[in-house]
């Protein structure tokens, strides 16, 4: 059975998760914390490649074991704007 992300997360980035699914990324775990500024994370897996989407205090970023790759591509940073974050992630995945 596929992992279901919390409603609040789906309301924020549901369409983005659908776009990531086109690259083979499927949610495997997630957590939403209404007591901590609405912070959340979503773990995604595509084959053997995993990444985590994080919203922390209204900033978005990718967390991954391969921080070197994130740094080289300019993705080792936080985004204040969700749309800019989504666009940067999609461009990063297309270039990979």
N, CA, C and O atoms as a GROMACS GRO file, in nm:
protein
  384
    1UNK      N    1   0.084  -0.118   0.000
    1UNK     CA    2   0.000   0.000   0.000
    1UNK      C    3   0.089   0.125   0.000
    1UNK      O    4   0.182   0.134   0.080
    2UNK      N    5   0.062   0.220  -0.089
    2UNK     CA    6   0.144   0.342  -0.094
    2UNK      C    7   0.131   0.426   0.032
    2UNK      O    8   0.027   0.428   0.097
    3UNK      N    9   0.238   0.494   0.065
    3UNK     CA   10   0.238   0.581   0.182
    3UNK      C   11   0.150   0.704   0.156
    3UNK      O   12   0.159   0.764   0.049
    4UNK      N   13   0.068   0.739   0.250
    4UNK     CA   14  -0.018   0.857   0.240
    4UNK      C   15   0.044   0.969   0.324
    4UNK      O   16   0.064   0.954   0.445
    5UNK      N   17   0.072   1.082   0.260
    5UNK     CA   18   0.126   1.196   0.335
    5UNK      C   19   0.012   1.264   0.411
    5UNK      O   20  -0.103   1.255   0.368
    6UNK      N   21   0.042   1.330   0.522
    6UNK     CA   22  -0.061   1.401   0.597
    6UNK      C   23  -0.133   1.504   0.509
    6UNK      O   24  -0.075   1.560   0.416
    7UNK      N   25  -0.258   1.527   0.539
    7UNK     CA   26  -0.343   1.618   0.462
    7UNK      C   27  -0.277   1.755   0.447
    7UNK      O   28  -0.278   1.813   0.339
    8UNK      N   29  -0.221   1.807   0.556
    8UNK     CA   30  -0.160   1.940   0.553
    8UNK      C   31  -0.042   1.946   0.454
    8UNK      O   32  -0.022   2.048   0.387
    9UNK      N   33   0.032   1.839   0.447
    9UNK     CA   34   0.145   1.832   0.354
    9UNK      C   35   0.093   1.825   0.211
    9UNK      O   36   0.143   1.894   0.122
   10UNK      N   37  -0.007   1.741   0.189
   10UNK     CA   38  -0.066   1.728   0.056
   10UNK      C   39  -0.124   1.861   0.008
   10UNK      O   40  -0.115   1.894  -0.110
   11UNK      N   41  -0.184   1.937   0.099
   11UNK     CA   42  -0.237   2.068   0.061
   11UNK      C   43  -0.127   2.164   0.021
   11UNK      O   44  -0.148   2.250  -0.065
   12UNK      N   45  -0.010   2.151   0.080
   12UNK     CA   46   0.101   2.240   0.051
   12UNK      C   47   0.175   2.198  -0.075
   12UNK      O   48   0.201   2.282  -0.161
   13UNK      N   49   0.211   2.071  -0.088
   13UNK     CA   50   0.298   2.028  -0.199
   13UNK      C   51   0.244   1.908  -0.276
   13UNK      O   52   0.321   1.841  -0.346
   14UNK      N   53   0.116   1.879  -0.266
   14UNK     CA   54   0.060   1.764  -0.337
   14UNK      C   55   0.091   1.762  -0.486
   14UNK      O   56   0.139   1.660  -0.536
   15UNK      N   57   0.065   1.871  -0.559
   15UNK     CA   58   0.098   1.871  -0.702
   15UNK      C   59   0.247   1.851  -0.729
   15UNK      O   60   0.284   1.787  -0.828
   16UNK      N   61   0.332   1.905  -0.643
   16UNK     CA   62   0.476   1.887  -0.657
   16UNK      C   63   0.514   1.739  -0.639
   16UNK      O   64   0.597   1.686  -0.713
   17UNK      N   65   0.452   1.673  -0.541
   17UNK     CA   66   0.479   1.530  -0.522
   17UNK      C   67   0.438   1.451  -0.645
   17UNK      O   68   0.504   1.353  -0.681
   18UNK      N   69   0.331   1.492  -0.711
   18UNK     CA   70   0.288   1.425  -0.834
   18UNK      C   71   0.393   1.444  -0.944
   18UNK      O   72   0.420   1.352  -1.021
   19UNK      N   73   0.451   1.564  -0.951
   19UNK     CA   74   0.557   1.588  -1.049
   19UNK      C   75   0.679   1.502  -1.019
   19UNK      O   76   0.743   1.450  -1.110
   20UNK      N   77   0.712   1.488  -0.892
   20UNK     CA   78   0.826   1.404  -0.854
   20UNK      C   79   0.801   1.258  -0.888
   20UNK      O   80   0.894   1.184  -0.920
   21UNK      N   81   0.676   1.216  -0.882
   21UNK     CA   82   0.641   1.078  -0.918
   21UNK      C   83   0.675   1.050  -1.064
   21UNK      O   84   0.706   0.936  -1.100
   22UNK      N   85   0.670   1.153  -1.149
   22UNK     CA   86   0.708   1.135  -1.289
   22UNK      C   87   0.856   1.100  -1.304
   22UNK      O   88   0.896   1.042  -1.405
   23UNK      N   89   0.936   1.135  -1.204
   23UNK     CA   90   1.078   1.099  -1.201
   23UNK      C   91   1.100   0.967  -1.126
   23UNK      O   92   1.213   0.923  -1.108
   24UNK      N   93   0.990   0.905  -1.083
   24UNK     CA   94   0.999   0.777  -1.013
   24UNK      C   95   1.002   0.788  -0.862
   24UNK      O   96   1.010   0.686  -0.794
   25UNK      N   97   0.995   0.909  -0.808
   25UNK     CA   98   1.001   0.927  -0.662
   25UNK      C   99   0.864   0.905  -0.600
   25UNK      O  100   0.765   0.966  -0.639
   26UNK      N  101   0.862   0.816  -0.502
   26UNK     CA  102   0.739   0.784  -0.429
   26UNK      C  103   0.761   0.808  -0.280
   26UNK      O  104   0.867   0.776  -0.228
   27UNK      N  105   0.662   0.864  -0.212
   27UNK     CA  106   0.675   0.885  -0.067
   27UNK      C  107   0.685   0.752   0.007
   27UNK      O  108   0.610   0.658  -0.020
   28UNK      N  109   0.779   0.746   0.101
   28UNK     CA  110   0.793   0.626   0.184
   28UNK      C  111   0.766   0.654   0.330
   28UNK      O  112   0.735   0.564   0.407
   29UNK      N  113   0.778   0.782   0.370
   29UNK     CA  114   0.754   0.822   0.509
   29UNK      C  115   0.730   0.972   0.510
   29UNK      O  116   0.773   1.044   0.419
   30UNK      N  117   0.662   1.019   0.612
   30UNK     CA  118   0.639   1.164   0.626
   30UNK      C  119   0.596   1.193   0.768
   30UNK      O  120   0.552   1.105   0.842
   31UNK      N  121   0.610   1.319   0.803
   31UNK     CA  122   0.568   1.364   0.937
   31UNK      C  123   0.532   1.511   0.929
   31UNK      O  124   0.603   1.590   0.868
   32UNK      N  125   0.421   1.547   0.992
   32UNK     CA  126   0.375   1.685   1.001
   32UNK      C  127   0.363   1.719   1.149
   32UNK      O  128   0.309   1.641   1.227
   33UNK      N  129   0.414   1.837   1.188
   33UNK     CA  130   0.410   1.878   1.328
   33UNK      C  131   0.342   2.014   1.340
   33UNK      O  132   0.403   2.118   1.316
   34UNK      N  133   0.215   2.011   1.377
   34UNK     CA  134   0.139   2.136   1.389
   34UNK      C  135   0.189   2.221   1.506
   34UNK      O  136   0.166   2.342   1.508
   35UNK      N  137   0.255   2.160   1.603
   35UNK     CA  138   0.305   2.233   1.719
   35UNK      C  139   0.436   2.306   1.691
   35UNK      O  140   0.478   2.391   1.770
   36UNK      N  141   0.501   2.272   1.581
   36UNK     CA  142   0.631   2.333   1.547
   36UNK      C  143   0.622   2.406   1.414
   36UNK      O  144   0.686   2.368   1.316
   37UNK      N  145   0.542   2.511   1.411
   37UNK     CA  146   0.533   2.599   1.294
   37UNK      C  147   0.480   2.529   1.170
   37UNK      O  148   0.495   2.582   1.059
   38UNK      N  149   0.418   2.413   1.184
   38UNK     CA  150   0.372   2.339   1.067
   38UNK      C  151   0.487   2.274   0.991
   38UNK      O  152   0.475   2.247   0.871
   39UNK      N  153   0.597   2.249   1.060
   39UNK     CA  154   0.712   2.183   0.997
   39UNK      C  155   0.672   2.044   0.950
   39UNK      O  156   0.585   1.979   1.009
   40UNK      N  157   0.737   2.000   0.843
   40UNK     CA  158   0.714   1.862   0.798
   40UNK      C  159   0.833   1.813   0.718
   40UNK      O  160   0.921   1.890   0.679
   41UNK      N  161   0.832   1.683   0.695
   41UNK     CA  162   0.925   1.622   0.600
   41UNK      C  163   0.852   1.513   0.525
   41UNK      O  164   0.754   1.456   0.574
   42UNK      N  165   0.901   1.485   0.406
   42UNK     CA  166   0.852   1.373   0.325
   42UNK      C  167   0.974   1.302   0.271
   42UNK      O  168   1.056   1.362   0.202
   43UNK      N  169   0.987   1.174   0.303
   43UNK     CA  170   1.094   1.092   0.248
   43UNK      C  171   1.045   1.031   0.117
   43UNK      O  172   0.933   0.982   0.108
   44UNK      N  173   1.132   1.036   0.016
   44UNK     CA  174   1.098   0.985  -0.117
   44UNK      C  175   1.205   0.887  -0.162
   44UNK      O  176   1.322   0.899  -0.125
   45UNK      N  177   1.164   0.792  -0.242
   45UNK     CA  178   1.256   0.691  -0.293
   45UNK      C  179   1.227   0.667  -0.440
   45UNK      O  180   1.112   0.651  -0.480
   46UNK      N  181   1.334   0.665  -0.521
   46UNK     CA  182   1.328   0.628  -0.663
   46UNK      C  183   1.440   0.528  -0.686
   46UNK      O  184   1.557   0.566  -0.693
   47UNK      N  185   1.405   0.402  -0.698
   47UNK     CA  186   1.507   0.298  -0.707
   47UNK      C  187   1.588   0.296  -0.579
   47UNK      O  188   1.533   0.271  -0.472
   48UNK      N  189   1.717   0.321  -0.589
   48UNK     CA  190   1.803   0.325  -0.471
   48UNK      C  191   1.834   0.469  -0.428
   48UNK      O  192   1.911   0.490  -0.334
   49UNK      N  193   1.776   0.565  -0.496
   49UNK     CA  194   1.801   0.706  -0.465
   49UNK      C  195   1.693   0.760  -0.372
   49UNK      O  196   1.574   0.753  -0.402
   50UNK      N  197   1.738   0.813  -0.260
   50UNK     CA  198   1.641   0.868  -0.164
   50UNK      C  199   1.670   1.016  -0.143
   50UNK      O  200   1.783   1.062  -0.156
   51UNK      N  201   1.565   1.088  -0.109
   51UNK     CA  202   1.580   1.227  -0.069
   51UNK      C  203   1.466   1.263   0.024
   51UNK      O  204   1.364   1.194   0.030
   52UNK      N  205   1.486   1.370   0.095
   52UNK     CA  206   1.386   1.417   0.191
   52UNK      C  207   1.354   1.562   0.159
   52UNK      O  208   1.444   1.646   0.146
   53UNK      N  209   1.226   1.591   0.146
   53UNK     CA  210   1.179   1.729   0.131
   53UNK      C  211   1.142   1.776   0.271
   53UNK      O  212   1.070   1.709   0.344
   54UNK      N  213   1.194   1.893   0.307
   54UNK     CA  214   1.172   1.945   0.442
   54UNK      C  215   1.113   2.086   0.432
   54UNK      O  216   1.158   2.168   0.353
   55UNK      N  217   1.012   2.111   0.515
   55UNK     CA  218   0.969   2.249   0.540
   55UNK      C  219   0.995   2.274   0.687
   55UNK      O  220   0.939   2.207   0.774
   56UNK      N  221   1.079   2.372   0.713
   56UNK     CA  222   1.118   2.406   0.850
   56UNK      C  223   1.103   2.557   0.866
   56UNK      O  224   1.177   2.634   0.804
   57UNK      N  225   1.009   2.598   0.949
   57UNK     CA  226   0.982   2.740   0.973
   57UNK      C  227   0.960   2.816   0.842
   57UNK      O  228   1.016   2.923   0.820
   58UNK      N  229   0.877   2.757   0.757
   58UNK     CA  230   0.836   2.816   0.629
   58UNK      C  231   0.947   2.824   0.526
   58UNK      O  232   0.934   2.897   0.428
   59UNK      N  233   1.055   2.752   0.546
   59UNK     CA  234   1.160   2.740   0.445
   59UNK      C  235   1.162   2.597   0.396
   59UNK      O  236   1.136   2.503   0.471
   60UNK      N  237   1.194   2.581   0.267
   60UNK     CA  238   1.196   2.450   0.203
   60UNK      C  239   1.338   2.414   0.164
   60UNK      O  240   1.415   2.499   0.120
   61UNK      N  241   1.372   2.286   0.180
   61UNK     CA  242   1.502   2.240   0.134
   61UNK      C  243   1.499   2.089   0.114
   61UNK      O  244   1.410   2.019   0.161
   62UNK      N  245   1.603   2.042   0.042
   62UNK     CA  246   1.622   1.899   0.019
   62UNK      C  247   1.728   1.851   0.117
   62UNK      O  248   1.832   1.915   0.135
   63UNK      N  249   1.702   1.740   0.179
   63UNK     CA  250   1.801   1.676   0.265
   63UNK      C  251   1.832   1.541   0.201
   63UNK      O  252   1.741   1.466   0.167
   64UNK      N  253   1.959   1.512   0.186
   64UNK     CA  254   2.000   1.388   0.121
   64UNK      C  255   2.132   1.343   0.178
   64UNK      O  256   2.208   1.422   0.233
   65UNK      N  257   2.158   1.214   0.166
   65UNK     CA  258   2.287   1.162   0.211
   65UNK      C  259   2.401   1.213   0.125
   65UNK      O  260   2.515   1.222   0.171
   66UNK      N  261   2.371   1.247   0.000
   66UNK     CA  262   2.475   1.294  -0.091
   66UNK      C  263   2.479   1.447  -0.092
   66UNK      O  264   2.439   1.511  -0.188
   67UNK      N  265   2.528   1.504   0.019
   67UNK     CA  266   2.534   1.650   0.031
   67UNK      C  267   2.632   1.710  -0.068
   67UNK      O  268   2.615   1.825  -0.110
   68UNK      N  269   2.732   1.636  -0.106
   68UNK     CA  270   2.827   1.686  -0.207
   68UNK      C  271   2.757   1.715  -0.338
   68UNK      O  272   2.782   1.818  -0.400
   69UNK      N  273   2.670   1.625  -0.380
   69UNK     CA  274   2.595   1.644  -0.504
   69UNK      C  275   2.501   1.764  -0.491
   69UNK      O  276   2.486   1.842  -0.586
   70UNK      N  277   2.439   1.779  -0.375
   70UNK     CA  278   2.351   1.895  -0.353
   70UNK      C  279   2.430   2.025  -0.359
   70UNK      O  280   2.385   2.123  -0.417
   71UNK      N  281   2.547   2.024  -0.297
   71UNK     CA  282   2.630   2.144  -0.296
   71UNK      C  283   2.677   2.181  -0.436
   71UNK      O  284   2.673   2.298  -0.474
   72UNK      N  285   2.721   2.082  -0.512
   72UNK     CA  286   2.768   2.107  -0.649
   72UNK      C  287   2.659   2.166  -0.736
   72UNK      O  288   2.687   2.248  -0.824
   73UNK      N  289   2.535   2.125  -0.713
   73UNK     CA  290   2.425   2.171  -0.798
   73UNK      C  291   2.356   2.296  -0.743
   73UNK      O  292   2.260   2.345  -0.803
   74UNK      N  293   2.405   2.348  -0.630
   74UNK     CA  294   2.344   2.467  -0.573
   74UNK      C  295   2.216   2.440  -0.496
   74UNK      O  296   2.140   2.533  -0.467
   75UNK      N  297   2.192   2.315  -0.465
   75UNK     CA  298   2.068   2.278  -0.395
   75UNK      C  299   2.087   2.262  -0.244
   75UNK      O  300   1.993   2.228  -0.174
   76UNK      N  301   2.207   2.287  -0.196
   76UNK     CA  302   2.233   2.276  -0.052
   76UNK      C  303   2.204   2.412   0.013
   76UNK      O  304   2.294   2.479   0.064
   77UNK      N  305   2.075   2.448   0.010
   77UNK     CA  306   2.032   2.576   0.065
   77UNK      C  307   1.882   2.570   0.090
   77UNK      O  308   1.813   2.481   0.042
   78UNK      N  309   1.834   2.666   0.166
   78UNK     CA  310   1.691   2.676   0.195
   78UNK      C  311   1.628   2.780   0.104
   78UNK      O  312   1.691   2.878   0.065
   79UNK      N  313   1.503   2.756   0.070
   79UNK     CA  314   1.425   2.846  -0.015
   79UNK      C  315   1.311   2.904   0.068
   79UNK      O  316   1.241   2.831   0.138
   80UNK      N  317   1.293   3.034   0.058
   80UNK     CA  318   1.180   3.098   0.127
   80UNK      C  319   1.051   3.084   0.049
   80UNK      O  320   0.943   3.087   0.107
   81UNK      N  321   1.062   3.069  -0.082
   81UNK     CA  322   0.945   3.061  -0.169
   81UNK      C  323   0.926   2.917  -0.218
   81UNK      O  324   1.016   2.859  -0.279
   82UNK      N  325   0.809   2.861  -0.191
   82UNK     CA  326   0.782   2.722  -0.229
   82UNK      C  327   0.792   2.701  -0.379
   82UNK      O  328   0.852   2.602  -0.423
   83UNK      N  329   0.737   2.790  -0.458
   83UNK     CA  330   0.740   2.772  -0.604
   83UNK      C  331   0.883   2.774  -0.657
   83UNK      O  332   0.918   2.696  -0.746
   84UNK      N  333   0.965   2.863  -0.605
   84UNK     CA  334   1.106   2.867  -0.646
   84UNK      C  335   1.176   2.738  -0.609
   84UNK      O  336   1.257   2.686  -0.685
   85UNK      N  337   1.145   2.687  -0.492
   85UNK     CA  338   1.202   2.559  -0.447
   85UNK      C  339   1.161   2.447  -0.541
   85UNK      O  340   1.246   2.370  -0.587
   86UNK      N  341   1.032   2.438  -0.570
   86UNK     CA  342   0.983   2.331  -0.657
   86UNK      C  343   1.049   2.338  -0.794
   86UNK      O  344   1.091   2.237  -0.849
   87UNK      N  345   1.057   2.458  -0.850
   87UNK     CA  346   1.118   2.476  -0.981
   87UNK      C  347   1.265   2.434  -0.978
   87UNK      O  348   1.312   2.367  -1.070
   88UNK      N  349   1.338   2.473  -0.875
   88UNK     CA  350   1.480   2.439  -0.864
   88UNK      C  351   1.499   2.288  -0.851
   88UNK      O  352   1.590   2.231  -0.912
   89UNK      N  353   1.414   2.222  -0.774
   89UNK     CA  354   1.426   2.077  -0.759
   89UNK      C  355   1.399   2.007  -0.892
   89UNK      O  356   1.473   1.916  -0.931
   90UNK      N  357   1.295   2.048  -0.961
   90UNK     CA  358   1.262   1.985  -1.090
   90UNK      C  359   1.373   2.006  -1.192
   90UNK      O  360   1.406   1.914  -1.267
   91UNK      N  361   1.431   2.126  -1.196
   91UNK     CA  362   1.544   2.151  -1.287
   91UNK      C  363   1.664   2.066  -1.250
   91UNK      O  364   1.733   2.014  -1.337
   92UNK      N  365   1.688   2.052  -1.121
   92UNK     CA  366   1.799   1.969  -1.073
   92UNK      C  367   1.779   1.823  -1.115
   92UNK      O  368   1.874   1.758  -1.160
   93UNK      N  369   1.659   1.772  -1.101
   93UNK     CA  370   1.633   1.634  -1.140
   93UNK      C  371   1.640   1.613  -1.290
   93UNK      O  372   1.687   1.509  -1.337
   94UNK      N  373   1.594   1.710  -1.365
   94UNK     CA  374   1.602   1.699  -1.513
   94UNK      C  375   1.748   1.696  -1.559
   94UNK      O  376   1.781   1.627  -1.656
   95UNK      N  377   1.834   1.770  -1.490
   95UNK     CA  378   1.976   1.777  -1.528
   95UNK      C  379   2.054   1.655  -1.484
   95UNK      O  380   2.163   1.629  -1.535
   96UNK      N  381   1.999   1.579  -1.391
   96UNK     CA  382   2.072   1.462  -1.336
   96UNK      C  383   2.081   1.349  -1.435
   96UNK      O  384   2.138   1.244  -1.404
   0.00000   0.00000   0.00000
